[in-house]
Amino acid sequence: MNITQYIEQHKNIRNEISILRELLNKNSMDDAANMALHINTLAGIIKVHLQSEDKYLYPTLQQSTDEKIRLLAKAYQDEMGTLAEHYTGFKELYNTKSKIINNQKNFPRDMEDTLNKIEKRIDKEEIELYRLVRD
């Protein structure tokens, strides 16, 4: 199975995470509009990635003759729903400059928590699942 596009999407997600962290580390609400832009950009990249996984990757893997791959694919797909809901909630709280500014106290912690969860998931997919199914 060719998973190149999924790895490329992961790179794009990691790039947006890096940009968001750089902006957060500046610790300036002057960058709130730019942070909101990148939160929304990340949401779009994640949406496309998840749609592709749900439509192509996981159904294909769940038909594998390898039981380990089938079970992992099912578990990953089920687990992803929770993370997608978490990110959607985060995005809805902070997808505009005014929302970020109005919730400055919680924003840094919420963003770091969310970005860590996304990175952990990407690492897990690449280490545990993608290695099993590479061409």
C-alpha positions in Angstrom: 0.0 0.0 0.0 1.3 3.4 -0.9 1.1 5.8 2.1 3.2 8.6 0.7 0.3 11.0 0.6 -0.5 10.4 4.2 3.1 11.0 5.2 3.1 14.2 3.2 -0.1 15.3 4.9 1.6 14.6 8.2 4.5 16.9 7.2 2.0 19.7 6.4 0.3 19.2 9.7 3.7 19.3 11.5 4.6 22.5 9.6 1.4 24.2 10.8 2.0 23.0 14.3 5.5 24.5 14.1 4.2 27.9 12.9 1.6 27.9 15.7 4.2 27.2 18.3 6.5 29.9 17.0 3.6 32.4 17.2 2.7 31.2 20.7 6.3 31.5 21.9 6.3 35.2 20.9 3.7 35.6 23.7 2.1 38.5 22.0 -1.6 39.0 21.3 -0.4 41.1 18.3 -0.2 37.8 16.5 -3.7 36.6 17.4 -5.1 37.1 13.9 -2.2 35.1 12.4 -2.7 32.4 15.1 -6.4 32.2 14.2 -5.4 31.9 10.5 -3.1 29.0 11.2 -5.6 27.3 13.5 -8.1 27.4 10.6 -5.4 26.3 8.1 -4.5 23.3 10.3 -8.2 22.4 10.6 -8.5 22.3 6.8 -5.4 20.1 6.5 -6.6 17.8 9.2 -10.1 17.5 7.7 -8.7 16.5 4.3 -6.4 14.0 5.9 -9.1 12.4 8.0 -11.5 12.2 5.0 -8.8 10.4 3.0 -8.0 8.0 5.9 -11.7 7.2 6.5 -12.5 6.7 2.8 -9.4 4.9 1.6 -6.8 4.0 4.2 -8.7 2.4 7.0 -11.3 0.5 4.9 -8.4 -1.0 2.9 -6.4 -1.9 6.0 -9.4 -3.4 7.6 -9.6 -5.9 4.7 -6.0 -7.0 5.2 -5.1 -10.6 5.5 -2.9 -9.6 8.4 -4.9 -9.7 11.6 -2.6 -7.2 13.4 -3.1 -4.7 10.6 -6.9 -5.1 10.7 -7.1 -4.7 14.4 -4.7 -1.7 14.5 -6.6 0.0 11.6 -10.0 -0.4 13.5 -8.5 0.9 16.7 -6.9 3.9 15.1 -10.0 4.8 13.2 -12.1 4.6 16.4 -9.6 6.6 18.4 -9.3 9.3 15.7 -12.9 10.3 16.3 -12.1 11.5 19.8 -9.1 13.5 18.6 -11.1 15.0 15.8 -13.8 16.1 18.2 -11.1 17.6 20.5 -9.6 19.6 17.7 -13.0 20.8 16.4 -13.8 22.0 19.9 -10.4 23.8 20.2 -10.9 25.4 16.7 -14.4 26.6 17.6 -13.0 28.3 20.8 -10.1 30.0 19.0 -10.7 30.4 15.3 -10.8 34.2 15.4 -8.6 36.9 16.7 -11.2 38.1 19.1 -11.8 34.7 20.6 -8.1 34.3 21.2 -7.8 37.7 22.8 -10.9 37.2 24.9 -9.6 33.9 26.3 -5.8 34.8 26.6 -5.6 33.0 29.9 -6.5 29.5 28.7 -5.4 29.8 25.1 -1.7 28.9 25.5 -2.4 25.9 27.6 -5.3 24.7 25.3 -3.2 25.2 22.2 -0.2 23.3 23.6 -2.4 20.5 24.8 -4.1 20.2 21.5 -0.9 20.4 19.4 0.7 17.7 21.6 -2.3 15.4 21.1 -2.0 15.8 17.3 1.7 15.2 17.3 1.4 12.2 19.5 -1.2 10.7 17.1 0.9 11.4 14.0 4.0 9.8 15.7 1.9 6.8 16.7 0.5 6.3 13.2 3.9 6.6 11.6 5.7 4.3 14.1 3.1 1.6 14.6 0.8 1.5 11.6 2.5 3.0 8.6 5.6 0.8 9.1 3.5 -2.3 8.8 1.9 -1.3 5.6 4.6 0.3 3.6 5.3 -1.0 0.1 
